[in-house]
Amino acid sequence: MANPTKVSRKAFEEFAGVRWNTMNDICALSNISDLTPAQRVAHLAYWYMSELENGGHYQYFLNKVHFDHDEVVRALEAIGATEHVIVLSDAFRTVRATPLGAPQTVEQYLEGEEAADLSHYDSAFAGCKRSVFQCLQDYLDKHEGEFIEWTP
């Protein structure tokens, strides 16, 4: 189990972003098998957000091929990212119909990205009223004890 990170109230007073940084570290640096159910939800949503912001749905599906994407959909639902649930579900149906393969070179990656053409899902992700980041911050508010142990 990934234990909540000890954070001092003083550190929070100096920088309110310490809360997000704590959640970010658990999501980004922990092995998913070591996470509590609440942390696992955040982890899956976090990686969906991170991959999308860095390279779109094509990169997400290539880099997270081992993820149970149905579980990611449930994680997005759990954090309140309802618009993103629709986007990911639609993108996943497209990917299931056209396998992405496993590119070994940059050229193969670019060819695959063009052939798969998931860009309209990337645009839909960007057009959602609330970002996954905002939903994760709300989730942190509700499950703070899973990520942070406050100290004086």
C-alpha positions in Angstrom: 0.0 0.0 0.0 1.2 3.5 -0.8 1.1 5.3 2.5 -0.1 8.9 2.5 2.7 11.4 2.4 3.4 13.4 5.5 2.9 17.1 4.8 3.3 19.9 7.3 0.7 22.5 7.7 3.5 25.1 7.4 4.5 23.8 4.0 0.9 24.1 2.9 0.7 27.7 4.2 3.8 28.5 2.1 2.6 26.7 -1.0 -1.0 25.5 -1.5 0.2 23.4 -4.4 1.8 20.9 -2.0 -1.5 19.1 -1.9 -1.5 18.4 -5.6 2.2 17.6 -5.7 1.6 15.0 -3.0 -1.2 13.3 -5.1 0.9 13.8 -8.2 3.8 11.9 -6.7 1.7 9.0 -5.5 0.0 8.7 -8.9 3.1 9.1 -11.0 5.7 7.2 -8.9 3.8 4.3 -7.3 3.3 0.9 -8.7 -0.5 0.4 -9.3 -0.5 -2.8 -7.4 0.7 -1.0 -4.3 -2.2 1.5 -4.3 -5.4 1.5 -2.2 -8.7 1.5 -4.3 -9.1 5.3 -3.9 -5.4 5.9 -5.0 -5.8 3.4 -7.9 -8.8 5.5 -9.2 -6.7 8.6 -9.1 -3.7 6.8 -10.7 -5.7 5.6 -13.7 -7.3 9.0 -14.3 -4.0 10.8 -13.8 -2.2 8.7 -16.4 -5.1 9.1 -18.9 -4.8 12.9 -18.4 -1.0 12.9 -18.5 -0.7 10.8 -21.7 -3.4 12.9 -23.4 -1.8 16.2 -22.6 1.6 14.9 -23.8 0.7 13.0 -26.9 -3.0 12.4 -27.4 -5.1 9.3 -27.5 -2.7 7.5 -29.8 0.2 7.9 -27.3 -2.1 6.9 -24.5 -3.2 3.7 -26.1 0.4 2.7 -27.0 1.9 3.6 -23.7 -0.9 2.2 -21.6 -1.8 -0.9 -23.6 -1.6 -2.9 -20.4 -4.3 -0.8 -18.7 -7.8 -2.2 -18.4 -9.4 0.7 -20.3 -12.8 -0.3 -18.9 -11.4 0.3 -15.4 -10.0 3.7 -16.6 -13.5 4.6 -17.7 -14.8 3.6 -14.2 -12.0 5.7 -12.7 -13.0 8.7 -14.7 -16.6 8.2 -13.6 -15.5 8.0 -10.0 -13.7 11.4 -10.2 -16.6 13.0 -12.0 -15.0 13.4 -15.4 -18.2 12.4 -17.2 -17.5 14.1 -20.5 -14.1 12.3 -20.6 -15.8 9.0 -20.1 -17.7 9.4 -23.4 -14.5 10.5 -25.2 -12.4 7.6 -23.9 -15.2 5.1 -24.6 -15.6 6.2 -28.1 -11.8 6.3 -28.8 -11.4 2.9 -27.3 -14.1 1.5 -29.7 -12.2 3.0 -32.6 -8.9 1.5 -31.4 -10.5 -1.9 -30.9 -11.7 -1.8 -34.6 -8.2 -0.7 -35.8 -5.3 -2.2 -33.9 -2.5 0.3 -33.4 0.4 -2.1 -33.6 3.7 -1.6 -31.8 5.8 0.9 -33.6 9.6 0.5 -33.2 10.7 3.8 -34.8 9.6 7.4 -34.8 8.6 7.0 -38.4 6.4 4.0 -37.6 4.9 5.9 -34.7 4.0 8.8 -37.0 2.6 6.6 -39.7 0.5 4.7 -37.1 -0.7 8.0 -35.6 -1.8 9.2 -39.0 -3.5 5.9 -39.9 -5.4 5.7 -36.6 -6.4 9.3 -36.7 -7.6 9.8 -33.2 -7.2 13.5 -33.3 -10.9 14.3 -33.1 -10.9 12.5 -29.8 -8.0 14.6 -28.7 -10.0 17.7 -29.6 -13.0 16.4 -27.7 -10.9 15.8 -24.7 -9.6 19.4 -24.8 -13.1 20.7 -25.3 -14.6 19.2 -22.1 -16.0 21.8 -19.8 -14.1 20.5 -16.8 -10.6 19.1 -17.1 -9.5 15.8 -15.6 -7.1 17.9 -13.5 -10.0 19.8 -12.0 -11.9 16.6 -11.4 -8.8 15.1 -9.7 -8.5 18.1 -7.5 -12.1 17.6 -6.4 -11.4 13.9 -5.8 -8.4 14.9 -3.7 -10.7 17.1 -1.6 -12.9 14.1 -0.9 -10.1 11.5 -0.4 -7.4 13.7 1.1 -6.5 11.1 3.8 -5.6 8.6 1.1 -2.8 10.9 -0.1 -1.9 13.2 2.7 -1.1 12.8 6.4 -1.0 16.3 7.9 1.7 17.1 10.4 2.2 20.3 12.5 
